[in-house]
């Protein structure tokens, strides 16, 4: 019942001559969309197969640990006092 109502509304909106063109265009768009998504899914599957079959190598490098007890700061901070107006001696 609902299908007939939908078809009647479409006929009233677009006219009987435009409905086949709309259906054809929608079908072509859906066909292209399905082909593209299938291509994406297939390429993802192939990529997964290639990465699963590729040998995995892990490179490790030995990094010496920093000795926390003997580390010294590069330089000591310098403190410079600048006189301010309100700190000036009063006469």
C-alpha positions as CSV (number, residue, x, y, z in Angstrom):
1,X,0.0,0.0,0.0
2,X,2.8,2.4,0.9
3,X,4.6,1.6,-2.3
4,X,1.6,2.8,-4.4
5,X,1.4,6.1,-2.4
6,X,5.1,6.7,-3.0
7,X,4.8,6.0,-6.7
8,X,1.8,8.3,-7.0
9,X,3.7,11.1,-5.3
10,X,6.7,10.6,-7.7
11,X,4.4,10.7,-10.7
12,X,2.8,13.9,-9.5
13,X,6.2,15.5,-8.7
14,X,8.2,14.5,-11.8
15,X,5.6,13.4,-14.4
16,X,5.4,10.1,-16.1
17,X,7.9,10.9,-18.8
18,X,10.8,11.7,-16.3
19,X,10.4,8.6,-14.1
20,X,12.3,6.2,-16.4
21,X,15.1,8.7,-16.8
22,X,15.3,9.1,-13.0
23,X,15.3,5.3,-12.5
24,X,18.0,4.8,-15.1
25,X,20.2,7.5,-13.6
26,X,19.8,6.1,-10.1
27,X,20.6,2.6,-11.3
28,X,23.8,3.7,-13.0
29,X,24.9,5.7,-10.0
30,X,24.2,2.7,-7.7
31,X,26.1,0.4,-10.1
32,X,29.2,2.7,-10.2
33,X,29.1,3.1,-6.4
34,X,29.0,-0.7,-5.9
35,X,31.9,-1.2,-8.3
36,X,34.0,1.4,-6.5
37,X,33.4,0.1,-3.0
38,X,34.1,-3.5,-4.2
39,X,37.4,-2.2,-5.6
40,X,38.3,-0.5,-2.3
41,X,37.4,-3.7,-0.4
42,X,39.5,-5.9,-2.7
43,X,42.5,-3.5,-2.6
44,X,42.3,-3.5,1.2
45,X,42.2,-7.4,1.3
46,X,45.2,-7.6,-1.0
47,X,47.1,-5.1,1.1
48,X,46.3,-7.1,4.2
49,X,47.6,-10.3,2.6
50,X,50.8,-8.6,1.5
51,X,51.5,-7.2,4.9
52,X,50.7,-10.5,6.6
53,X,53.0,-12.5,4.3
54,X,55.9,-10.0,4.5
55,X,58.7,-10.8,6.9
56,X,58.8,-8.5,9.9
57,X,62.2,-7.3,11.1
58,X,62.7,-5.5,14.3
59,X,65.8,-3.3,14.7
60,X,67.0,-2.6,18.2
61,X,69.8,-0.3,19.2
62,X,71.6,-0.3,22.5
63,X,71.3,3.1,24.2
64,X,73.4,3.6,27.3
65,X,71.3,4.6,30.3
66,X,72.1,8.1,31.7
67,X,73.6,8.0,35.2
68,X,71.2,10.2,37.2
69,X,73.6,10.5,40.2
70,X,76.5,12.1,38.3
71,X,74.6,14.3,35.9
72,X,75.3,18.0,36.3
73,X,73.4,21.0,34.9
74,X,75.0,22.6,31.9
75,X,75.2,26.0,33.5
76,X,74.1,27.7,36.6
77,X,71.3,30.3,36.3
78,X,72.5,34.0,36.6
79,X,70.4,36.2,38.9
80,X,70.5,39.9,38.1
81,X,68.7,42.4,40.2
82,X,67.5,45.5,38.5
83,X,66.6,48.6,40.6
84,X,63.1,49.7,40.5
85,X,61.7,53.2,41.1
86,X,60.0,52.4,44.3
87,X,63.2,50.7,45.6
88,X,65.4,53.8,45.2
89,X,66.7,55.3,48.4
90,X,64.8,58.4,49.6
91,X,66.6,61.5,50.6
